[in-house]
Amino acid sequence: MAAFTEASLLDVWEAAAGLSAVRRALALAVAGGAEPAEVGDLAVGRRDEFLLALRERCFGTAFPCLVNCPSCGEELELELSSRELRPSRVDAPTVVAGCEFRAVTSRDLLEVHSRQELLERCVAGELSEAALAALPDALAAADPQADVRIELDCAVCGHRWASPFDIAAYLWTELEACARRLLYDVHALALAYGWSEAEVLAVSPGRRRRYLELAGTVA
């Protein structure tokens, strides 16, 4: 797929801005290439693969991150790659304690109201006590992309931990920041030169920045 244009990015941002976290992730997955009619029934990890693809198209494969050590509070700066955020696929079993199960989907997250209900929904048949105890780990093994964790250690206190990485939240933060910058550019250049949104976005970012400087409106 081709990289997103700035106009397309604004369209995606506007469409997803008022949605809940799960519905927003679905909208972004569709923008990343998922089929609208099927995306709600994809395993959460499969949905998140589309979010990674969209992020790569919009912003590249490097993921700068800031994380606070949970032990001493030190802020750690690191850069992840797309490769690190795609766990190796394994042939994990889909039967636990005699109960057949499937991965969690976005539709499940939208329609259930408790952890117990979510687990019951993912199992074919009655959920035994043994299956209930083993199912969370089995679900994580069957869909590792749904719960990506990054192994970190603090250079200050030596604490080691696994930090969760939420691609939906990460991508949305970037999209929102980029959209706000673009809207500022459109607003400032429309006031300065009378250009339309389409005319502003047709100008390259470098030249646009120069026009903003000349107009004395650089943010």
Steps between C-alpha positions, in 0.01 A plus 500: 500500500608856433578742780212708630458853372453772758142544382434128554655518844266785595203300370596199713558717807164676461309174455658338807518800734165453674513122538566276799842336521384169350294659222786736423738205467254340257478819293878526486531132403265562207719793397792257520338257256259284702161417350229709672252212510751260656723709725281468810531122490876489453714392794623811681857417402407475133322836525812649657710375207297735280570783745872430476473507121319834513758644737782395268325669207448823691811533715753227416636197683677667795298545821651754744372441853525654846439264793522562875663235714229362733757460777689832516303719258797568270392593146646265240530598135512222244422426139321185391469357151200345330679167511516512881125565512411194294532191723597176332197294406478162666263208456339539841231250601136606479382255764558552871385265779283321246328820383541633146547877485561783253685831521331815631356733235412868503133405483546309825654806665210716385224264609613345829495668840721280718813287484297189579260571214791559263663168586170313470440654159835372370431138594288252306276336757502525877801662667641270769685627806825353366451669163412830668830495688709408195320702233664845547849358438372288212338801335823699530699216344251459215499871409830657613448810282205593721720553807843621390744554787847650480770374736671800662758565768572827678857629474456691828359243743539177303130412516379271221144476378281427199329817380179463297491665158158609370532568127148647481571762768850571367379550143209716607728730701717550191205549265339755728823699541560498124141598424516794739821622337341476157188684613718776642686529169171522309359757740811719501556494124132553425512814714829617351444422132135405458584146393254212527576184697570312177739772384688500831536121505620502138810694611790285625561509879835674455363778281196530722725557800681774309170671414404486868831661592449777244151560635637507856268221612732207575363310800 
